[in-house]
Structure formats: C-alpha cells, structure tokens
Amino acid sequence: MNPSNNVGDQKGTKISIIQALRINGPVARIELTKLTGLSRATVSLAIAELIESHLVQETETRPSTGGRPAILLELTPHANIVIGADYSNQNWTVGAFDLPGNVVQEMGIPVTSNSPELVVKALTDRLGDFIAKLPTRPMELIGLGLPGLVDVNRGIIKSASDLGWAEVDISMIVQEQFGWPSAVLNRHRARGLAECRFGAGKDFAEVIYIGVGTGIAAGLFNHRQLLFGAVGGAGELGHITIDPDGPLCPCGNNGCLQQLASGPAMEQAFRMLLRAGGRSDIYPDNRHDLQLINAEMICAGANKGDELCVKVVDQAAGFLGIAMATMVNIMNPGVIILGGAIPLSCKRYVATATQVMHRRAMSPLTANVTVKTAAYHEIGGAMGAANFALDLHMSYSLFKK
C-alpha cells in the first residue's frame, strides 16, 4: 500500500479497520482487535477518529452474556459510494453501492456490438449521467464482472468463448475510455462475493457459490475472502470432468459439467427425448419448432410436475449434485449458494442437486452444510464487482472524510 495514498493513516490502521468492517459486517471493538491484530488502545483511538470523520458509526447493542453489552460498529451508510457493473446476455447491469452493501442506484444498458471496445464504450458513455444523479460523488474506481476466464491480477480476459474474446485487456480499455482504475473478475465469482458478504452467505465464513445458467462457474471463499488462484481461474467448476465419455465441450474436453447440467444441456436433453417419442405439455405437438424450447420453459414445466421436464431437470441437477459433493469433500464449506437463472427459477433443480450431494459426499462433512439459493439476482454481479475493486485498490485517500 502506497503511503502517499493514505494521508491521515500512515500506518494503515484505519484501512485495516475499514476492511474488517467491510468484509465482516458490524462487529464489536474487541472483535476488531482479533480481526486486525491491532491493540485495543490502537483500535479505540482509530475508531474515535473514524467516527468523527463519519466513516464509522455505532449501531445496535449485542446482548450481553454477563457484563456490559457490546456496542457494534459499522461503516456509515451512504457515506461513500463505489460503482460496479455486470455484463451478461448483451446487457450491462450497473449499480452504485455504499460500503455496508446498500444499493444506492442502478440501471441497465443494452449492448448491440460484440467488440470489446464497443461493449465497454456502451458502459462508459452512460457512466457520466449515472454518476451525476448520485447523491454524493463516488470513489473514482469501478469493478467489472464479465464472462470467461479472467486474469484478475492484470484485468485481462484470457478467454470468453461465449463472446469470442481472447487476451482482452479490459482494464486498459476502461482506463483509456473513462480514466478510472478498474478491477475485473468472472461474473459468477462477482455474484458469489456479493452473496458471501451481504446475501445468503453473510452468516458463514466458508462459502461456495455456484452459478448455473448458460454455463457453470463457482466462487470459492475462505474466511469471506475470494480465492482466485494464480490467474483468477479458481472455481472453473463447469469444466471439471463428470463423464469421460460425455459430450464434447467447446474447451476441447469431453463430459464437462456444463455440458451436462447447464441450461443449454437441459434444452438439448429435452429435444432428444422428444425426438425419441417423449411427450410434454410444454410441447403439445410436432408442428412447433424444437429450437424454441428453452431452459426457462423446462424449469416452469418441472415446477408444475410435467414428467418429461422433471426427468430432464433431475438428470441435470444430479450431475451438479455430484460436483457439489466433490466440492464439499475438498473445501468443507458451511454453505453452498446456488445462483443463476436455473436454480433461481427451478426449486426441483435445487432440491435434487442437494439430495445427490448428501448421498455422495462424506456424511460428516455434509451434516452441517446448508444449501441456499442466491439472495441477489442481476444486481449481485455489479455489487460483487464493486467490492472486489475495493479489495484490490483500497486506499484511505479514496474516502470522503
């Protein structure tokens, strides 16, 4: 951390406290000494200055176990704002967030081009108006959640087959077009970060987030911190081999999870069953184009008990359950959060995957694993990306005091 960026906090004490409150939410003073490694006197002095600067405030009192009740501290709502954006299905979801995780403002931006420069330009062209409507000037920093394998250290998309992108320096493009530093990570890991800190995983330290839509990817969190590996690839769950003799994946491997458990995999399985003589209420006769069947329709049919839809959903969810069991045995999480279009629209998919996970993982490890669906939908990616930008670029000079 550059001392020149931390005037008023030369030893990084205040930043340590702010980071602890960002990652863990409201905590008592004594807990801050454990989380930061700072002495009680140092924490007490720094907290007094942060309260005076309106960066931190006292909040509710925690019930006492015998002695004085502990007063909790939290980051002051709306005092500072950071911007994040999530790109998915040719649309930017942009959000402005305060440090406790409240959504201050949001908007959607449709994109008509597939060129990296024009995709970013669609965002940066609208950012000025977006910022002008905010109640306070945001930090000059932006986080981006994007598809594909992202080198988070350099802000480069190594590959995004859905977009046809390879070795795209998104951070440089943003810097050239808007002049702000940025942080870039996979959109599913961004959504996972929002769930870990503010959503379905906020009460857990060890979290696995799995996003299931047109593809599958995971975010792995240890002590509420994202594990991103050497180049940001930790969590490429969609490309683990489930069936060595399974369908060919665009990555070149056979039997990848996303070829068996994602939305497109469900659509293909449904069409194959129809061609083999299967019947379904969502496809009443053969005069309709099979290509019009989509995963959303299959999920809706499964929710209503349509037998063919249920068969397809159970098969796909079973494959995901095998992968979840593997992750439980490796990571021993407290919670697995399922997000993305498929889990959020199909309760049976979640229930089946959970049942298979319990059946296949070590029972002592699954006994205490909670499976939840994501609390946030599209805005979660922007929220997580904004927080990741702060994780990478935090400095005391960013804050309004």
N, C-alpha and C positions, 0 to 999 in steps of 0.2 A: 504494500500500500504506500503510495507516494505521500510523504508528509505535507507536501505543498497543497495537496487536495484536502487536507484535514486541519485547516486553521481552526484553532479552538479545541482541538482534540489531538494534540501532538502524540500522545501515547496510544491512541486508538481505543481508549477506554469507552467513550460514548458510542462509537461504532459497534463495539463488541456487545454492548447492552442493547442497542437498537436491533442488531442482528438476532440476538437471543429472543427478543420480543416478537420480531417478525416471524421467526421460524416456529416458536413455541406458543405464541399467543400470550394472554395475560398470565403473569406469574408474580409471586411474592418476592420481596427483596432478597430473602435468604436463598431462594431458589436461583436467583441471578448470580449469586456468588458461586454456586455449583456449576451453572451453565457456562459462565465466563472465565472461571478460575481467578477472579479478582477478589480482593479482600472486602470484608463488609464495610469498612470505612471508605474505601475507594468507590464502591458501588453506591453508598449513601450520598457521597459528595457529587458524583456524576449524575445521579438521579435528580438531585435537587436542581442542578443546572439544566438538565433536560426538561424538567417540569417548568422551570422559569422560562425556557425557550419555547414552551408549548409544543414540544415534540413528544412528550410522555405525559400521561395523566394517571391519577389514582382512580381505580374503578371499584367494583363491588368487593365486599369483605368475604373471605373464605371462612366457613365455620371453624371454630376452634376445637382442638382435641384436648384442651386443658390449658389455659394460659391466654394471652392476648390474641384475639382474632387477627389473622393475617390479611393486610390490605393488599390487593392485587394491583399491579401496574400494567398499563397497556399503552401502545402507541396511540397518539391522539387522532381520532377520526378526522378525515378531510384536511389535515394539516399539510400533508404532502401527497402529491399525485404522480403516478407513473403510468405510462401508456404501454399497452401490449396489443398484438394483432395476431389472429389465427387465419391461415389460408387453407380452405378446404372446398372442393367442388366448385371451383371458379368463383369463389366469394371470399372477401376479407371480412372477418368479424373483428371490429376494433373496439377496445374498451379502455376507459380511464379508471384507475383504481386507487383508493387510498391504501396506506400501509396495513391497516387491520383487515383488508380484503373486501371492503365495500365497493360495489360498482357505482361509480360517480356518473358515468355517461357511456353510452355505447352506440355504435352504428354499424351497418352493413354496407359493403362496397362490392358490387358485381364487377367481374373481370371478363373481358371478351377475348383477350390475347393469351397465348401460351409462352410468349417470350419473357424470360426472367426480368429484363429491364422494364418491359411494359407492365408486367404483373406488379412489380414494386412501384412503378410510376402511378398506377391506379390508386395505390395506397398513399403515396407521398403527396399527390395532387390534392387529396382531400384532408390531409392532416392539419393544414393551416386553419381551415374553417372549423374543424373539430376542436382544436386547441382554443380557438377564440371564444368558444361557447362554454368553456370550463370555468368554474367559479374561482379557480386560482391557477397560476402558471405552473405547468407540470415540470418535473425534472427533465432535463434535456438528455433523454435516454429512452430507447424503445426496445421491447422484446418481441421476437417474431417466432411463431410456431408454424412450421412448414412440413410437408410430406417428405419422406425419404430418410436416407442415412446422412446425418449432419455431423460435421466436424465442429463441435462446439467451441473448441479452442481457437479456431480461426474464422468461424462464422461462414463456413463453406458447405454447401450441399454436395456431398460426394456423389450421390446418385439418388434420383427420384424417378423411378420407371414410369409412374403414372403421368408425370409431366414431361418425360423425355429429357430431363435435366441431368447433367453430369459436371462435376467440378465447377459449380456456380458460386461465385464469391458474393453472396447476398449482403454481407456486412459492408463490403466496399461499395456496392450499388446504392445502399441506403445512405452511406456517408456522402457519396457524390451527389445524390439527388436531394437530400434533406439536411445533411451536415451534422447529424446526431450519431453518436456511437450506438451500436445495437448489439444484441445477443440473439443467437439463432439456435433453436433446437427442434427436434422432431415434435410434431403437433400432439401426438399421443403422450409423449413424455411431459409436454407442457400442460396438458389436461390433467395428467396424473399429479403434477406438482400442485395445481390448484386444489385437487381433491385431498391431497396429503395435508396441506397446510390449513385449508379453510372449509373443505367439504366433508365427504363421507369418511375420510381417514383422519380427521383432525384430532381424534382422541387416541391415536395409535402412533407408536414410534417407528415400527417396521411395517412398511406398506408396499404392496404390489398393485399397480394399476394396469389393467389390460383393456385396450381399446379395440373394439371389433366393429368394422364397417366394411368398406371395400377392401381393406387389408386388415392386418392384425399387428399391433405393436404394444410393448409394455413399458412402463416406467417403474424402476426399482428404487426404493427409498429406505435408507438406513439412518436411523435417528433423524428422520424428517429431511434428510439431505438426499438429493438425486445422485444416484450412481450413474455416471455416463461413460465410464471406461476410457480406453486410451484415445479414441477419436469420436466418442459420443455414440457408439453403437451398442452399449449395454441395454438389453431389453428388446432385441430384434426377435421376439417370440414367434412372429409369423413365419420365420424361416428355419425353425427347428424341424427336424425330420420326424414325422409321425408314422408315415407308411413308406418304407423304402421303395416299394413298387407302385406308389401312388402317382397321381397326375403330375405332369411336368410343370414346374413353376417358372415364371419369367427370369428368376435368379439363376436358372440352369440346373437346379436340384429337382429331385422327384419327391413327392409326398410331403411338401412343406405344409405346416399347419394352416396357413391362409388359403391354400388350395383345397382345404377340406372343411373349414369352419367359418369362413367369412361370408359376407352377403353374396358375392358372385358365385362362390362354391355352392351355396344353397340354391341359387337360381338354376345353375347347371344341373344339380341333382334332381330338382323338381321337374325340369324339362325332360330329363332322361326317363324318369318314372312315368311321366305322361305318355311318352312315345312307346313305352313298354306296356301300355294298357291301363295305367293308373287313372283314377278319377278323382276330381276335386271340385268343390263348389266354387273355387275362385277361377276355374277354367271349365265352364259348363259344356262347351262343345268345341270341336276342332276347327271351327270357322275363324277363330281368333288367332292372332299371331303369337306364337310362343315367346317371341322376343319381348313382348310387352309384359310378361310376368316378371315382377321384381321382388326383392327380398322383403320390402315393406308389406307387400300383399301376402307373402308366405307367412310372415310373422303374425299378421292380422288373422289369417286363416287358422294358424296354430292356436292363437288365443281363444278362438271360437270352437276349437275341437275338431277342425277338419282333419280327417285321418291322414291324407297324403301330406298335408302341411306339417302335421305333428311328426310324421315319420322323418321328413327332411330336417326339421328343427332338432329332433332328438339325435339324429346322426351327427349333424354338425356340432351340436353342443357337447356330445360325447367326446369328440376329438379335442375340443377345448378343455374339457374336464381332465383328460389325460395330461395335457400340457400344464394345467393348473396343479395337478398332483405332483408333477416333476418340480415345479417352482416351489411348492410347499416343502418338499424334501430338501431342496437346495438352500432356500432363503429363510425358511421358518418365519413367515410373516405373521403379524397379528391380524391383518385384514387384507383381503383381496377385493379390489373395487373393479367392477365391470362397467365400462362406459362405451360410448359409440352408439351408432344407430341400432344395431341388432339387440344388444342387452337392454337398451332403454325402451325398446318397443315390444319386447317379447319376454314375458315372465317365464314361460316354459323353457326358453333357452337358458336362462339363468339358473332355474331350478334343476334342470337336467345336468348342466355342467357342474353344479355344486355337488349333486349326488355322485357323479362319476369321480370327482376329485376326492370325496370322502372314501369312496370304495377303493381307490388305487394308491392313495398316499399313505404314509405311515400314520397309524391311528393316534399315537401320542402327539404328533405334530398337527394333525387336523382337528384334534379335540377342541382346541381353543382358537381356531381360525374362523373369523367372521367373513362372510361374503356379502358385499353390498353392491348396489348399483350407484352410479355417479350422481352426485347432487347437482352438478352443473352440466348444462348442455353446451351449446356452441361457445358461450362466453367463457367457459372454463379454459379453453386453449389460450385465449388472449390474457386471461388473468395469470395463468401459469407462466406464460412467456414474459410478462411484465415482471414477475417475481424473480424469474431466472436472470433477467437483465440486472436486477439489483444484486443478486447473488454474485454476479461476475464483476460488476462495476461499482460496487458500493464505495462511496467516499463521503466524508462529513460535509464537504462543500456542496453536495447535491441538495441538502436540506434547506428549507426555508426556516429561518430562525427569528 
